[in-house]
Amino acid sequence: MRHRIAVVVGLVLLMGFILTGRLEAATACYTRVCNDSTYACSFDASCSTWTGNLWRFRWDFGDGSGFYFTGSATINHTYSMPYPDVELMVIPLSEEPASVSCGIVVFNNVGPPLPTEGECP
């Protein structure tokens, strides 16, 4: 009898864990700082959240260079264009991926100066 109770309690706890894990959603965000004389930008996705283990961060720097996958929240990229759209996808192992995309300013080439650092979103 005790064995059956332990099994039932274990199954209830397991189902609660599975349901809770599915209800919590990953979020993606990043900060960035660009040097407007070297066109080099530093990105940091530490503000992103997820439950469990993370598989990878996927970066699309918006300049046609393709996707970059990394296990680290920080990455650097050098541009040759002033206003790309940068997309970050956070890919956890235990839940759906989350992504965010923002237009950034690498360097100012027209109009009043715009900030070359900030947070997305």
C-alpha positions in Angstrom: 0.0 0.0 0.0 2.8 2.4 0.9 4.5 1.7 -2.4 1.3 2.6 -4.4 0.9 5.8 -2.5 4.6 6.7 -3.1 4.1 6.0 -6.8 0.9 8.1 -7.0 2.6 11.0 -5.2 5.6 10.8 -7.4 3.4 10.9 -10.5 1.5 13.9 -9.2 4.8 15.7 -8.5 6.1 14.8 -12.0 3.0 16.0 -13.7 3.1 19.3 -11.7 6.7 19.8 -12.8 5.9 19.1 -16.5 2.9 21.4 -16.5 4.7 24.2 -14.7 7.6 23.9 -17.1 5.2 24.3 -20.1 3.5 27.3 -18.6 6.7 29.4 -18.2 7.9 30.9 -21.4 11.4 31.9 -22.4 12.0 35.6 -23.1 14.7 37.2 -25.3 16.4 40.5 -24.8 19.8 42.0 -25.3 21.9 45.1 -24.7 24.3 46.5 -27.1 27.2 49.0 -27.3 28.7 50.0 -30.6 31.9 52.0 -31.3 31.0 54.5 -34.0 34.6 54.8 -35.1 35.5 51.1 -35.4 32.0 49.9 -36.2 32.4 47.1 -33.6 29.5 46.2 -31.5 29.2 44.2 -28.2 26.0 42.3 -27.5 24.9 40.8 -24.2 21.8 38.6 -23.8 22.1 38.2 -20.0 18.7 39.9 -19.6 17.0 36.9 -21.4 15.2 34.3 -19.3 14.4 30.6 -19.6 13.7 27.5 -17.5 16.1 24.6 -17.3 19.1 24.2 -19.6 19.9 26.5 -22.5 20.9 24.9 -25.8 22.1 28.1 -27.6 21.7 31.7 -28.4 21.2 32.3 -32.1 22.2 35.8 -33.5 21.4 37.3 -36.8 23.3 40.5 -37.1 21.2 41.8 -40.1 24.1 42.3 -42.4 23.9 39.1 -44.5 26.7 37.3 -42.6 24.3 34.5 -41.5 23.4 33.0 -38.2 25.8 32.7 -35.2 25.1 30.1 -32.5 26.8 30.5 -29.2 26.5 29.1 -25.7 27.6 32.4 -24.2 25.3 35.4 -23.6 28.0 37.8 -25.0 29.2 38.2 -28.5 31.0 40.8 -30.7 30.4 41.7 -34.3 31.9 44.3 -36.7 29.7 46.0 -39.3 30.1 47.9 -42.5 26.6 49.3 -42.5 25.1 51.9 -40.1 21.5 50.7 -39.3 21.0 46.9 -39.3 18.2 44.9 -37.7 19.6 42.5 -35.1 17.6 39.4 -34.1 18.3 37.2 -31.1 16.7 33.8 -30.6 17.0 32.1 -27.2 16.8 28.3 -27.6 16.2 26.4 -24.3 16.1 22.6 -24.2 12.9 22.4 -22.2 10.6 25.0 -23.8 9.8 26.9 -26.9 12.4 29.4 -28.3 11.9 33.1 -27.8 13.1 35.8 -30.2 13.4 39.6 -30.4 14.5 41.9 -33.2 15.5 45.6 -33.1 17.0 48.1 -35.4 20.3 49.4 -34.0 22.6 52.3 -34.8 26.2 51.2 -35.4 27.4 54.6 -36.6 25.7 57.9 -37.5 25.9 58.9 -41.1 22.9 61.2 -41.5 20.8 63.6 -39.4 21.2 64.3 -35.7 23.3 61.7 -33.8 21.4 58.7 -32.5 22.5 56.6 -29.6 24.9 53.7 -30.5 24.0 51.8 -27.3 20.7 50.5 -25.8 18.5 47.6 -25.0 16.2 45.5 -27.1 13.3 45.4 -26.4 
